[in-house]
Amino acid sequence: MNSISRRIADELGVREQQVNATVEMLDEGATVPFIARYRKEVTGSLDDSQLRNLEERLRYLRELEDRRTTILNSIDEQGKLTDELRASIDGADTKNRLEDLYLPYKPKRRTKAQIAREAGLEPLADALLEDPTLEPEATAQGYLNKEAGIEDTKGALDGARYILMERFAEDAELLGSLRDFIWQEGQLKVSMIEGKETEGAKFRDYFDHVEPLKKVPSHRALAILRGRNEGILAFTIVVGDAEDDRKQPHPAEQRIAAHWNLRDSGRAADKWLSEVVRWTWRVKLSTQIETDLMAQVREAAESEAINVFAANLKDLLLLAPAGPRPTLGLDPGLRTGVKVAVIDGTSQVVGHGAIYPHAPKNQWDQSIEQLARWCRDYKIELVAIGNGTASRETEKLVADLCKRYPELKLARIVVSESGASIYSASEFASRELPDLDVTIRGAVSIARRLQDPLAELVKIEPKSIGVGQYQHDVSQVQLSRSLDAVVEDCVNGVGVDLNTASVPLLARVSGLNQSIAQNIVDFRSQNGLFNNRKQLLKVSRLGDRTFEQAAGFLRIASGDNPLDRSSVHPEAYGVVEAIAAKNQRKVEDIVGDSSFLRGLNPKDYVTEQFGLPTIKDIISELEKPGRDPRPEFRFASFEEGVETLSDLKPGMVLEGSVTNVTNFGAFVDIGVHQDGLVHISALSHTFVKDPREVVKAGDIVKVKVMDVDIPRKRIALSMRMDDQPGEKNDGKPAGGGRTRTEQKTGSRNSRQSGSGQKQQQGAMAGALAQALASARKG
């Protein structure tokens, strides 16, 4: 355990004591959000990002230790564990190194080398390896064994070769050296499988592609691997021109020979040993090394893709909420009509139905009149329009509604409906909205996403939200673990209203799970609203330990104790009471009194239990209790008349909402049912290493249309307003985009140029204040 803690401490650049303290709390069941916020003195103020890294490394290193123990026991049981081997295994710091050391001792099927050993040919192999002056044929004469099937010198030399090939191929130092060499010098060569050009058009960029193996970016690696899995692409790793002429020795063969001190000096056995080396590489090691390195490429690519997905998910979950405003949710459709849900300020469904403004029924005027009635009856302020099929047509309908009835003062916002259909058909949705049709549930979700994206999106499995990069191609276990951590951090970072939260939202609170969350909701239904946090202890299966983990993240807006609406933990209420008493004030009087709180000296209230970091946090929270860390709500305004790909013209400047950020650029919704891509090379006039340094999901940005490829459904965008269509953009290829179907599944099969400048805007697009102001003027 100490060695693990030391290693993690070195990697994170913190003290080993901080790591030990954190590991102890994690092992006791404490969550990262709880430790990050309420145990700063114990951890030395490690933040949630450091704690997540610590947690992940702890898991990996413990798995490594378990595997190390298994390997040591296996070799020891074979009676082959020497002190030197034990030291090497104890010093192995990666799973690859550990497996390389174990390879010669790993139980395996009966090999040709093993058969040759049983036939007594190992001394022959040793003799020729140690003394290349020996003549192979003559030496082999002494090892013929008809009973073992060795009837001639060819059979004897073949057996000796198998023994040396296995020995060479199982040398841990050699394997590590070859892996490093090919990684540094190798080129990934990709080609199209003959006859797949039409079927694999989406992989056209890789039909004849070569680049340094170690520099293949995540998105290209995953695209190439997907192309291989779909039978479109083939690839190999080449070094120099070795693979173009199979008669020439591969550079790896030279390294194998050098490792075993072999050289062709014209001695009797040199040619035979050279053949052993050649066979070792081409028969045993080349495929193994290529497999290992492509696994390394895949692992790195998956890790990067998961990080991209996690970052986008975090941005999406933390989009600014429109708040408790009565909202009309529209789930657009053509033939099947537009499904409508009327949601009040508390997110309850108070009305629903369907309208048919589009073909074939074309009930445009009737639909507007029905929408107007709903808006008047329920005092609707916002209209949320799903961004799927018929979205722009439905937005036109709402625009006409606003024009005909300006007194309604409506603001219309296009909302991403990714994952809404999954929620609609879920078991939770059927329990939450049992009396509503599946299609109406989608409209409810769209409206609620506008009111509070976080509260609604937690009802959907994170990987179904559709802001990832090749999420179906990565480790689903690792992806789920990473995304669940993001959701947990977001939910606890914002805080949860104990009296309104749904079961899925409560289940993400520190210390709670699905069953306890359900018990809280059941208790609330049976006993009425919670008046204070202490009442949580009356909930079935919610004991002191769970209360400790969860209480600080649960808020009660209008309860008995004003501190219950803040993130001050109940265990620290005494600190607040001490502050109030020392200053002869009441607790309720100091909450929100900024001038008073800013005049306090935090050091005056430090105790043995609560150190300076916690006291500072408490005072800061008292100043603005329960403040929402999310940004101001804004939304994008799409250009009138620009509704399909054919409406786009190079040079157009449009406003859009960033829907997804990958490591090669940012996808932007400009209202044509196909996101365009701003390539990383065009995000700024200065060099950009990570697109998220410039934009994030939910940002509102202005883009210039650089190119539109209608047959391939690709839109090239730029946010550098001085870029001109047709000009080369830093030598980067143009093109890209994704359909709404791709957005929902997370597929990213296109590359494209574009650019962007950072817009620090929150939420679903454009400025709500501006829209409301315009509506009022109308």
C-alpha positions in Angstrom: 0.0 0.0 0.0 2.8 2.4 0.9 4.5 1.9 -2.5 1.2 2.6 -4.2 0.7 5.8 -2.2 4.2 6.9 -2.9 3.8 6.4 -6.6 0.4 8.2 -6.7 1.9 11.1 -4.7 4.8 11.4 -7.1 2.5 11.4 -10.1 0.2 14.0 -8.7 2.9 16.1 -7.2 1.4 15.9 -3.6 2.5 14.6 -0.3 2.2 10.9 0.5 0.3 11.8 3.6 -2.4 13.4 1.5 -2.8 10.3 -0.6 -2.9 8.0 2.4 -5.6 10.1 4.1 -7.7 10.2 0.9 -7.3 6.4 0.2 -8.5 5.7 3.8 -11.6 7.8 3.3 -12.3 6.2 -0.1 -12.0 2.7 1.4 -14.4 3.7 4.1 -17.0 4.6 1.4 -16.6 8.4 1.2 -17.3 9.9 -2.2 -15.1 12.2 -4.1 -17.5 15.2 -4.0 -17.8 14.8 -0.2 -14.0 14.5 0.3 -13.3 17.5 -2.0 -15.8 19.8 -0.3 -15.9 18.8 3.3 -12.5 17.2 4.1 -10.0 19.8 2.8 -8.0 19.7 6.0 -7.6 16.0 5.8 -6.5 15.9 2.1 -4.6 19.1 2.1 -7.2 20.7 -0.1 -7.0 18.3 -3.0 -9.6 19.3 -5.6 -12.1 17.1 -7.3 -10.0 16.7 -10.4 -7.0 15.5 -8.4 -9.2 13.2 -6.4 -10.6 11.6 -9.5 -7.1 11.0 -10.9 -6.1 9.6 -7.6 -9.1 7.3 -7.5 -8.4 6.0 -11.1 -4.7 5.5 -10.4 -5.5 3.7 -7.2 -7.8 1.3 -9.1 -5.1 0.6 -11.7 -2.2 0.1 -9.3 -4.3 -2.2 -7.1 -5.1 -4.3 -10.1 -1.4 -4.3 -11.0 -0.5 -5.5 -7.5 -3.2 -8.2 -7.6 -1.8 -9.4 -10.9 1.8 -9.2 -9.6 0.8 -11.5 -6.6 -0.8 -14.0 -8.9 2.2 -14.1 -11.2 4.7 -14.6 -8.3 2.6 -17.4 -6.8 2.3 -19.1 -10.2 6.1 -19.0 -10.9 6.8 -20.0 -7.3 4.5 -23.1 -7.6 6.6 -24.1 -10.6 9.7 -23.9 -8.5 11.3 -21.3 -10.9 11.1 -18.2 -8.8 14.7 -16.9 -8.3 15.6 -13.8 -6.2 16.6 -12.0 -9.4 13.3 -12.8 -11.1 11.3 -11.7 -8.0 13.2 -8.4 -8.0 12.4 -7.9 -11.7 8.7 -8.7 -11.1 8.5 -6.5 -8.0 10.0 -3.6 -10.0 7.6 -3.9 -13.0 5.6 -0.7 -13.1 3.2 -1.5 -16.0 1.0 -4.4 -16.9 2.9 -4.8 -20.2 6.2 -5.2 -18.4 4.7 -7.6 -15.9 3.2 -9.8 -18.6 6.5 -9.8 -20.5 8.3 -11.1 -17.5 5.7 -13.8 -16.9 5.6 -14.9 -20.6 8.3 -17.7 -20.3 6.5 -19.1 -17.2 2.9 -18.7 -18.3 1.1 -22.1 -18.7 0.5 -22.7 -22.4 -0.4 -25.4 -24.8 2.3 -27.8 -25.8 4.5 -25.9 -28.3 6.9 -27.1 -31.0 9.7 -25.8 -28.8 8.4 -27.9 -25.9 8.2 -31.0 -28.1 11.8 -30.3 -29.3 13.0 -30.0 -25.7 11.3 -33.3 -24.8 13.2 -34.9 -27.8 16.5 -33.7 -26.2 17.3 -30.9 -28.7 17.9 -28.1 -26.2 21.6 -28.9 -25.9 21.9 -28.6 -29.7 20.3 -25.2 -29.7 22.5 -24.0 -26.8 25.7 -25.3 -28.5 25.0 -23.5 -31.8 24.0 -20.3 -30.0 27.1 -20.3 -27.8 29.6 -21.4 -30.5 28.7 -20.3 -34.0 31.9 -21.9 -35.4 30.2 -25.3 -35.1 28.8 -26.7 -38.3 25.1 -27.2 -37.8 24.6 -30.3 -39.9 27.5 -32.1 -38.4 26.6 -31.1 -34.8 23.0 -32.1 -35.3 24.1 -35.7 -36.2 24.7 -36.3 -32.5 21.0 -35.5 -31.6 19.1 -37.8 -33.8 16.4 -39.7 -31.9 14.1 -41.9 -33.9 11.9 -42.7 -30.9 11.1 -39.0 -30.6 10.6 -38.6 -34.3 14.0 -36.9 -35.0 15.2 -39.1 -37.9 17.5 -36.7 -39.7 19.6 -33.6 -39.2 16.8 -31.3 -40.7 14.4 -32.4 -38.1 17.0 -31.8 -35.3 17.9 -28.4 -36.6 14.2 -27.5 -37.0 13.6 -28.4 -33.4 16.6 -26.4 -32.2 15.3 -23.4 -34.2 11.9 -23.7 -32.5 13.6 -23.7 -29.1 15.7 -20.6 -29.8 12.7 -18.8 -31.5 10.7 -19.3 -28.3 13.6 -18.2 -26.1 14.2 -15.1 -28.2 10.5 -14.2 -28.3 10.0 -14.6 -24.6 12.9 -12.4 -23.5 11.3 -9.5 -21.6 14.1 -7.0 -22.2 14.1 -7.7 -25.9 10.3 -7.4 -26.1 10.3 -4.1 -24.4 13.2 -2.8 -26.6 11.5 -3.9 -29.8 8.2 -2.4 -28.7 9.8 1.0 -28.0 11.8 0.9 -31.3 8.7 0.2 -33.5 6.7 2.7 -31.5 9.3 5.4 -32.2 10.1 4.5 -35.8 7.0 2.8 -37.1 4.5 4.2 -39.6 0.9 3.2 -39.6 0.1 2.3 -43.2 -3.6 2.1 -44.0 -5.2 0.9 -47.3 -8.7 0.1 -48.6 -9.7 -3.5 -49.0 -10.2 -4.1 -52.7 -13.7 -3.6 -53.9 -14.9 -1.6 -50.9 -14.5 1.9 -52.3 -18.3 2.6 -52.7 -19.4 0.8 -49.5 -16.7 2.5 -47.5 -17.0 6.0 -48.8 -17.1 7.5 -45.4 -13.6 6.1 -44.8 -12.2 7.6 -48.0 -9.7 9.8 -46.2 -7.9 6.6 -45.1 -7.9 4.6 -48.4 -4.2 5.4 -48.9 -2.9 6.8 -45.6 0.4 6.8 -43.9 1.5 8.6 -40.7 3.9 8.1 -37.8 2.4 5.5 -35.4 3.2 7.5 -32.3 1.5 10.6 -33.7 -1.9 9.1 -34.7 -4.5 11.2 -33.0 -7.4 9.7 -31.1 -10.1 10.4 -33.7 -8.1 9.0 -36.6 -7.1 5.9 -34.7 -10.6 5.1 -33.8 -11.9 5.8 -37.3 -9.2 3.5 -38.8 -10.0 0.8 -36.2 -13.7 1.1 -37.0 -12.9 0.9 -40.7 -11.0 -2.3 -40.1 -13.8 -3.8 -38.0 -16.3 -3.0 -40.8 -14.1 -4.8 -43.4 -13.3 -1.6 -45.3 -9.7 -0.9 -44.2 -6.6 -2.9 -43.6 -3.5 -1.6 -41.9 0.0 -2.6 -40.9 3.0 -1.1 -39.1 6.0 -0.5 -41.3 9.5 0.7 -40.5 11.3 2.3 -43.4 10.9 0.3 -46.6 11.3 -3.1 -45.0 7.7 -4.2 -45.7 8.0 -3.2 -49.4 10.7 -5.8 -49.9 10.3 -8.9 -47.9 13.7 -10.1 -48.9 15.5 -7.4 -47.0 16.1 -7.9 -43.3 13.7 -5.9 -41.1 15.4 -3.4 -38.8 13.9 -5.3 -35.9 15.9 -8.4 -36.9 19.1 -6.5 -36.5 18.0 -5.6 -32.9 17.2 -9.2 -32.1 20.6 -10.3 -33.4 22.4 -7.5 -31.4 20.5 -8.4 -28.2 21.8 -12.0 -28.5 25.3 -10.9 -29.7 24.8 -12.6 -33.1 26.5 -11.4 -36.2 27.2 -12.9 -39.6 31.0 -13.2 -39.7 31.0 -16.1 -42.1 31.2 -18.7 -39.3 29.7 -22.1 -39.9 26.5 -21.5 -37.9 26.0 -17.8 -38.6 23.7 -18.3 -41.6 21.6 -20.8 -39.6 21.4 -18.4 -36.7 20.4 -15.5 -39.0 17.5 -17.6 -40.2 16.5 -18.3 -36.6 16.5 -14.5 -36.0 14.5 -13.9 -39.3 11.9 -16.6 -38.3 11.7 -15.2 -34.8 10.7 -11.8 -36.1 8.5 -12.8 -39.0 6.8 -15.8 -37.5 6.5 -15.1 -33.8 7.2 -11.4 -33.0 6.0 -9.1 -35.8 2.3 -9.9 -35.4 2.6 -9.9 -31.6 4.4 -6.5 -31.5 1.9 -5.0 -34.0 -1.0 -6.3 -31.9 0.6 -4.9 -28.7 1.3 -1.5 -30.3 -2.2 -1.2 -31.9 -3.6 -2.1 -28.5 -1.5 0.8 -27.1 -2.8 3.1 -29.8 -6.4 2.0 -29.1 -6.0 2.4 -25.4 -4.6 5.9 -25.7 -7.3 6.8 -28.3 -10.1 5.4 -26.1 -8.7 7.3 -23.1 -8.7 10.5 -25.1 -12.1 9.9 -26.6 -13.5 9.2 -23.1 -11.9 12.4 -21.8 -13.5 14.3 -24.7 -16.9 12.8 -24.0 -16.6 13.5 -20.2 -15.6 17.1 -20.9 -18.5 17.7 -23.3 -20.9 16.0 -20.9 -19.8 18.2 -18.1 -20.4 21.3 -20.2 -23.8 20.1 -21.3 -24.9 19.2 -17.8 -23.8 22.6 -16.5 -25.6 24.6 -19.2 -27.5 27.5 -17.6 -31.1 26.7 -16.6 -33.9 28.9 -17.8 -35.4 28.5 -14.4 -39.0 28.0 -13.1 -40.7 29.6 -16.1 -43.8 28.1 -17.7 -42.7 26.4 -20.9 -44.2 24.9 -24.0 -42.3 21.9 -25.2 -42.6 21.0 -28.9 -41.3 17.7 -30.3 -41.4 18.4 -34.0 -42.7 16.0 -36.6 -44.2 16.1 -40.1 -46.7 13.4 -41.0 -47.1 12.4 -37.3 -47.6 16.0 -36.2 -45.9 18.2 -33.5 -46.3 16.8 -30.0 -46.9 19.5 -27.4 -46.4 19.5 -23.6 -47.3 22.4 -21.4 -45.0 22.6 -18.3 -45.6 25.0 -15.4 -42.9 26.7 -13.3 -42.5 23.6 -11.1 -41.9 21.3 -14.1 -45.3 19.7 -13.8 -47.3 18.7 -16.9 -50.5 20.8 -17.0 -51.5 20.2 -20.5 -50.6 18.3 -23.7 -51.7 17.4 -27.2 -50.7 17.4 -30.8 -50.9 19.8 -33.7 -50.5 19.2 -37.5 -49.2 22.4 -39.1 -47.1 20.6 -41.8 -47.8 18.3 -44.7 -49.9 16.4 -45.3 -52.6 18.0 -43.1 -51.2 21.6 -43.3 -53.3 22.9 -40.4 -51.1 26.0 -40.0 -53.6 28.5 -38.8 -55.4 26.0 -36.5 -52.1 25.0 -35.0 -51.2 28.6 -34.2 -54.6 29.2 -32.6 -54.2 26.1 -30.4 -50.7 27.2 -29.3 -51.9 30.7 -28.6 -54.7 29.2 -26.3 -52.2 27.1 -24.4 -49.9 30.1 -24.0 -52.7 32.4 -22.7 -54.2 29.8 -20.4 -50.9 28.8 -18.7 -49.0 32.1 -19.0 -46.3 30.5 -21.1 -43.0 32.5 -21.3 -40.7 30.1 -23.2 -41.2 27.8 -26.2 -38.7 24.9 -26.4 -38.4 23.3 -29.8 -36.7 20.0 -30.3 -33.9 20.1 -33.0 -34.9 16.9 -34.8 -36.9 16.4 -38.0 -39.1 19.4 -38.9 -37.4 21.6 -36.3 -36.9 24.6 -38.5 -40.4 24.3 -40.0 -41.8 24.2 -36.4 -39.6 27.2 -35.4 -41.2 29.1 -38.3 -44.6 28.2 -36.9 -43.7 29.6 -33.5 -42.2 32.7 -35.2 -45.5 33.3 -36.9 -47.3 32.8 -33.5 -45.1 35.5 -32.0 -45.8 37.8 -34.9 -49.5 37.4 -34.7 -49.7 37.6 -31.0 -46.9 39.8 -29.7 -48.7 40.4 -26.5 -47.8 36.8 -25.4 -44.2 38.0 -25.1 -42.8 34.5 -26.0 -39.2 33.6 -26.4 -38.5 30.6 -28.7 -35.4 28.4 -28.2 -34.2 25.3 -30.1 -33.2 22.6 -27.7 -31.1 19.5 -28.3 -33.4 16.5 -28.1 -30.5 13.9 -28.1 -31.5 11.0 -25.9 -35.1 12.2 -25.4 -36.5 9.2 -27.2 -34.5 6.9 -24.9 -35.9 8.7 -21.8 -39.5 8.5 -23.3 -39.3 4.8 -23.5 -37.5 4.2 -20.2 -39.0 2.5 -17.2 -38.6 5.7 -15.1 -40.5 7.8 -17.7 -43.4 5.3 -17.6 -43.5 5.7 -13.8 -43.0 9.4 -13.8 -45.5 10.1 -16.6 -47.7 7.0 -16.6 -50.7 8.6 -18.2 -48.8 10.1 -21.2 -48.0 8.6 -24.5 -44.3 8.0 -25.3 -44.3 10.7 -27.9 -45.7 13.3 -25.4 -43.0 12.3 -22.9 -40.4 13.4 -25.4 -42.0 16.9 -25.6 -42.1 17.0 -21.7 -38.3 16.2 -21.7 -37.6 18.9 -24.2 -39.4 21.6 -22.1 -37.8 20.4 -18.9 -34.3 20.5 -20.4 -34.8 24.2 -21.0 -35.9 24.8 -17.4 -33.1 22.7 -15.9 -30.8 20.7 -18.1 -29.0 19.0 -15.3 -32.2 17.8 -13.5 -33.6 16.4 -16.8 -30.4 14.9 -18.4 -29.6 12.8 -15.3 -32.6 10.7 -16.2 -30.8 9.4 -19.3 -27.8 7.1 -19.4 -24.9 9.5 -19.9 -23.5 7.8 -23.0 -26.9 8.1 -24.7 -26.8 11.9 -24.6 -24.7 12.0 -27.8 -21.8 14.4 -27.1 -19.1 11.8 -27.4 -16.5 10.9 -30.0 -16.7 7.2 -31.2 -18.2 6.3 -27.8 -19.4 3.0 -29.1 -15.9 2.0 -30.0 -14.3 2.4 -26.6 -14.3 0.4 -23.4 -17.9 0.6 -22.1 -16.9 -0.1 -18.6 -14.3 2.7 -18.5 -16.7 5.0 -20.3 -19.5 4.4 -17.9 -17.2 4.8 -14.9 -15.9 8.1 -16.3 -19.3 9.5 -17.3 -20.9 8.5 -14.0 -18.1 10.4 -12.2 -18.8 13.5 -14.3 -22.6 13.3 -13.5 -21.9 12.8 -9.8 -19.5 15.8 -9.7 -21.9 18.1 -11.6 -25.0 17.2 -9.5 -23.1 17.7 -6.2 -21.4 20.8 -7.5 -24.8 22.4 -8.2 -26.7 20.9 -5.3 -30.2 19.4 -5.2 -33.5 20.7 -4.0 -34.6 18.0 -1.5 -38.3 18.8 -2.0 -38.5 18.8 -5.8 -35.7 16.4 -7.0 -36.6 13.3 -8.9 -35.3 9.8 -8.0 -32.6 9.8 -10.8 -31.3 13.2 -9.6 -31.3 12.2 -5.9 -29.5 8.9 -6.8 -26.5 10.9 -8.0 -26.1 12.8 -4.7 -23.1 11.8 -2.7 -23.8 8.8 -0.5 -27.2 8.0 -2.0 -28.2 5.2 -4.4 -31.4 4.4 -6.4 -33.2 2.6 -3.5 -32.5 5.3 -0.9 -33.4 8.0 -3.4 -36.7 6.2 -3.9 -37.2 6.0 -0.2 -36.7 9.8 0.1 -39.3 10.5 -2.6 -41.7 8.0 -0.9 -41.2 9.7 2.5 -41.8 13.0 0.9 -45.0 11.8 -0.7 -46.3 10.3 2.6 -45.2 13.0 5.0 -45.2 16.2 2.9 -42.2 18.4 2.2 -39.0 18.3 4.3 -38.7 21.1 6.8 -35.1 20.5 7.7 -32.2 18.2 6.9 -32.5 16.3 10.1 -35.7 14.7 8.9 -33.6 12.7 6.4 -32.6 10.5 9.3 -36.3 9.3 9.4 -36.0 7.9 5.9 -35.8 4.2 5.6 -32.2 2.9 5.2 -30.7 6.4 5.5 -28.4 6.2 8.5 -25.8 8.5 10.0 -23.1 7.5 7.6 -25.3 8.2 4.5 -26.5 11.4 6.1 -22.9 12.6 6.6 -22.1 12.0 2.9 -25.3 13.5 1.5 -26.7 16.2 3.7 -24.5 19.1 2.6 -25.5 18.6 -1.1 -29.3 18.6 -0.4 -31.0 21.9 -0.1 -34.3 23.0 1.5 -35.4 26.4 0.1 -37.9 27.4 2.8 -37.2 25.3 5.8 -36.9 25.7 9.6 -33.2 26.5 9.4 -31.8 29.1 6.9 -28.5 27.1 6.7 -30.4 24.2 5.2 -30.6 26.1 1.9 -26.9 26.4 1.8 -24.0 24.0 1.2 -22.8 24.4 4.8 -22.7 20.9 6.2 -24.9 20.2 9.3 -21.8 19.1 11.1 -20.5 22.7 10.8 -23.7 24.5 11.9 -22.0 25.1 15.2 -19.3 27.1 13.5 -22.0 29.5 12.1 -23.7 29.7 15.5 -20.4 30.6 17.1 -19.8 33.3 14.5 -23.3 34.7 15.2 -22.9 34.5 19.0 -19.5 36.1 19.0 -20.9 39.0 17.1 -24.1 39.1 19.0 -26.2 38.4 15.9 -28.8 35.8 15.0 -27.8 33.1 12.5 -30.7 34.2 10.1 -29.4 37.8 10.2 -25.9 37.1 9.1 -26.9 34.8 6.2 -26.5 37.0 3.1 -25.0 40.0 5.0 -22.0 40.5 2.7 -20.5 43.5 4.4 -20.6 41.8 7.7 -19.2 38.5 6.4 -16.4 40.1 4.5 -15.3 41.9 7.6 -14.7 38.6 9.5 -11.3 37.1 10.1 -11.6 33.4 9.3 -8.7 32.6 11.6 -10.7 33.6 14.6 -13.1 30.7 14.1 -10.7 27.9 13.4 -11.2 24.9 15.7 -9.5 21.5 16.2 -12.2 20.0 13.9 -12.5 22.8 11.3 -9.5 24.3 9.8 -9.0 27.5 7.8 -10.0 26.1 4.4 -13.4 25.0 5.8 -14.0 28.3 7.7 -13.3 30.2 4.5 -15.7 28.0 2.6 -18.4 28.5 5.2 -18.1 32.3 5.2 -18.1 32.4 1.4 -21.2 30.2 1.3 -23.0 32.3 3.9 -22.6 35.3 1.7 -24.5 33.8 -1.2 -26.2 30.7 0.2 -27.2 28.0 -2.3 -25.9 30.0 -5.3 -26.0 28.2 -8.6 -22.5 27.9 -10.1 -24.0 27.7 -13.6 -23.8 30.6 -16.1 -26.5 33.0 -17.2 -29.1 31.5 -19.6 -28.6 32.3 -23.3 -29.6 30.8 -26.6 -28.7 31.1 -30.3 -30.8 32.8 -33.0 -30.8 30.9 -36.2 -30.9 32.8 -39.5 -34.3 33.1 -41.1 -34.4 31.3 -44.4 -31.4 29.1 -43.7 -33.0 25.7 -43.0 -31.3 23.1 -45.1 -27.9 22.3 -46.6 -29.0 23.8 -49.9 -29.7 27.1 -48.2 -26.0 27.5 -47.2 -23.7 29.6 -49.3 -19.9 30.0 -48.8 -19.2 33.3 -47.0 -22.4 33.3 -45.0 -21.9 34.4 -41.4 -24.3 32.7 -39.0 -24.9 32.2 -35.3 -24.8 28.8 -33.9 -24.5 26.7 -30.7 -21.5 24.4 -30.1 -22.9 20.9 -29.7 -19.8 18.9 -29.3 -16.0 19.5 -29.0 -13.5 16.8 -30.2 -9.8 16.9 -30.2 -9.8 17.9 -33.9 -12.4 20.7 -33.7 -15.9 21.8 -32.6 -19.3 20.8 -34.1 -21.7 23.7 -34.4 -25.5 23.6 -34.9 -26.4 26.3 -37.3 -30.0 25.2 -37.7 -29.9 23.0 -40.9 -30.2 19.6 -39.2 -26.5 18.9 -39.9 -23.8 20.2 -37.6 -20.8 21.8 -39.3 -17.3 21.4 -38.1 -14.9 24.1 -37.1 -11.5 22.4 -37.5 -8.9 23.0 -34.8 -6.6 24.7 -37.3 -9.2 27.4 -37.7 -10.4 27.9 -34.2 -8.1 30.9 -33.7 -5.4 32.9 -35.4 -3.0 31.5 -32.7 -2.0 27.9 -32.3 -4.6 25.8 -30.5 -3.5 22.6 -28.8 -6.9 21.6 -27.3 -10.1 22.9 -28.9 -11.6 23.2 -25.4 -9.2 26.0 -24.7 -11.3 28.0 -27.2 -14.9 26.7 -27.1 -17.0 24.3 -25.1 -20.4 22.6 -25.6 -23.2 25.1 -25.2 -21.2 28.1 -26.3 -22.9 30.5 -28.7 -20.5 31.4 -31.6 -20.5 33.2 -34.9 -19.2 31.1 -37.8 -18.5 31.7 -41.5 -19.5 29.0 -44.0 -16.4 28.0 -45.9 -17.6 25.0 -47.9 -20.7 22.9 -48.3 -20.5 19.3 -49.7 -24.1 18.3 -50.2 -23.5 14.7 -51.5 -21.3 13.9 -48.5 -23.4 16.0 -46.1 -20.4 18.0 -44.9 -20.2 21.6 -43.8 -16.9 23.4 -43.3 -17.1 26.4 -41.0 -14.7 29.1 -39.8 -14.9 31.5 -36.9 -12.0 33.5 -38.2 -14.1 36.1 -39.9 -11.3 37.1 -42.3 -11.0 33.6 -43.7 -12.2 33.4 -47.3 -14.0 30.4 -48.9 -11.8 28.6 -51.3 -8.6 29.6 -49.6 -6.4 26.9 -48.0 -6.6 26.8 -44.3 -3.1 26.0 -42.9 -3.0 23.0 -45.3 -5.8 21.3 -43.4 -8.6 19.4 -45.3 -12.0 20.9 -45.4 -15.3 19.1 -45.1 -17.2 17.4 -42.3 -20.4 17.5 -40.3 -22.9 15.0 -39.0 -26.5 14.2 -39.4 -29.0 14.4 -36.5 -28.9 10.6 -36.4 -25.1 10.7 -36.0 -25.5 13.3 -33.3 -27.8 11.0 -31.3 -25.6 7.9 -31.7 -22.4 9.8 -31.2 -20.9 8.8 -34.6 -18.2 11.1 -35.9 -17.1 9.8 -39.2 -16.0 13.1 -40.9 -13.2 15.5 -40.8 -13.4 19.1 -41.7 -11.9 22.6 -41.5 -13.3 25.6 -39.7 -12.4 28.0 -37.0 -13.7 29.7 -33.8 -13.2 32.2 -31.1 -14.2 31.6 -27.6 -17.6 32.8 -26.5 -18.2 32.5 -22.7 -21.9 31.9 -23.0 -24.0 29.3 -21.2 -27.0 27.3 -22.3 -29.0 26.3 -25.2 -28.2 29.2 -27.5 -28.5 33.1 -28.0 -29.5 35.8 -25.4 -32.7 35.1 -23.5 -32.8 38.7 -22.2 -32.5 40.1 -25.7 -35.3 37.8 -26.9 -37.6 38.7 -24.0 -36.9 42.3 -24.5 -37.7 42.0 -28.2 -40.9 40.2 -27.4 -41.9 42.9 -24.9 -41.3 45.6 -27.5 -43.5 43.7 -29.9 
